Amino acid sequence: MDKDLTPLGSLLEEARQAVRPKLSQNALAQAAETSSTTYRRIIHGVARFGGQDTPFEGTPEAIAKVARVLNVTAEQLEIVGRPDAARELETLAAQGEAPLDVARREAAEKEEWPTEEDVLRSGLSEETKRELLDLRRHVERWMEAGDESAIRLTARMARAYEEERGEADAG
């Protein structure tokens, strides 16, 4: 872990690194409805203004939103000295499911990409079937490894499959 992190920063970064599929700082900030700059300031405890480093704690709200996305507990926030953020996290938790959990559940429910059987039964060319199945195997491997790009490739694969299947059905 980065030696320049605050205790809070270490907690948040360890939690972020444990998320699978991998979660970039930018993706985390977006899910937490904050900026990646704010996130970096929170974990390092420093903001740079006019070439000068200034101590930066982050608002309880911003920290709680990040903690919620990462499934960090209020107790953990208290341990690293942020009882204010812990109280805010408890308020957020009372409002329902965390944004990242919602996004994962929705993605799982959609399950948009074609199964191997779908591809084999389709009216696609043999070359396209082979390419789609190969891509599917790569995506599955990348997802198991926690590669964020796998999600984007999955969406591309589903679109390409639907487009070509539509052309095959029309032809």
N, C-alpha and C positions, 0 to 999 in steps of 0.2 A: 504494500500500500504506500502511497505517496507520503513522504515524511512531512510535507508542508500542510497536511490536512489537520483541521481541528478535530477534537474528539467527535463532535457532531458530524463533521465531514467524513471521518473514517467510518462511522456507523452507516451513513447514507451511501457511501461508495461501496462498502462491503455488501450492502443490501442490493445495490444496483448491479454489481458484478455477479450476484447470485441469480438474478432474474434470467429465465430461459423462455423463449428465445432471447438472445442478448438485447439489451436496451441501451442505446447510446445516450449520452448526456442530453443531446438535442431532443431525442424522442421522449426522454423522461420529463424534460422541462415542458414540452408541449402537452404531455398527458397531465402534468401537474398545473397547467394553466399559468406558467411563469416563463421566464426567458432562460436560455442556457447561460447567459451572463450572470443572472441572479443566482442560478444554481452553483456556478463556479465560485461566486463570491461567498455563498453560504458555506461550501465545503472547505474553502481556504481561509475564511474569516477575514478576508481583506478585499477592499475595493480600491481601484486605482483611479484617482481624480487628479487631473493636471500634473501627471507624473509622480504624484505622491501616493504612497500606500496609506489607506485609512482603514481602521478596524471596521469590520462589517459583520453584524450578527444575523441579519435577515429577520423579516417579520415572522411572528408566530404563525400567521396565516400561510405564508409561502412555505415555511418549513413543514407545517402540518400537511399541506397538499402534496408535497414531495414524499413525505413519510407515508401518507395514505397510499399513493401509487406503489410504493415499494413494500407495503405491508410491514412497515416498521411500527412497533407498538408505542403507546403512550408511555409505558414503563421505561422503554429503551430511551425515549427522549428525555425523561426525567433523570435517568442515570447519567446522561451526557450533559446535564445542566440546563435543559430547556423545558422546565415545567409549564411555561406559558404556551409553548408549542404543543406540549402534551395535552393540555386542556382544550386547545383548539382542535387537535386531532380527535379527541373524544366527541366533540361537537360534530365534526365531519362524519365520524363513524356512525353516529346516530342517524345520519341522513341517508344511509344505504350503502350499496356496493361501491367499491373503489373503481375509478375510471379504467384502470388497466384490466381489472377483472371483468368489467363489462365488455371491453373491447375483445378480450380473449374469448369470452363466452359467445359473443355475437359472431366472431370469426368461425368458431367451432360449429355453431348452428348453421351457418351458411354452407360450409364445406362445399365450396363452389367448384373445386377442380375435379375433373373426371376420374373415375376409377379405371383400373386397367381393363376391366370387362367392358366399360363404356367405350373406351378407345378401340378395343378389338372388334366390337360389334358395329362400330360406326362405319359410315360409307367413305371414310377417308382413304387416301392413297396409302399404300404399304409404307412408303418412305415417311409420310407424315405420322403414321401410327408409330413407327420405330422411333422417330424423333421425340414425339410426345412421351412415350414410355421411358425413353432415356432421360428426358428432362425431369419426369416425375421421380425417377430414382435419385437423381442428383438433388432435387429439392428435398426429398425425404431425408437424405443424408445431411444436408445443410441444416435442416430444421432440428434434427437430432443433436447437431453440434451447436445449436443456438445461434445460427447465422441469421441476422436480421434481413439480409438480402433475399433469403429464401421466401419470405412472405411476399415480397414484390414479384419474384419470379413465379410464384404460384398464381398470382393474379394475372400475370402476362400469359401464362400457360392456359388458364381458363378462358381468357379472351380469345386467344389464337384457336383453341379447340372449338369454341362456339362459332367463330367466324368461318372456319373451314367446314365445320359440320353443316352450317347454314348453306354454304356453297355446294356441298355434296348433296344435300337434300334437294336443292333447287335444280341441280344438274342431272 
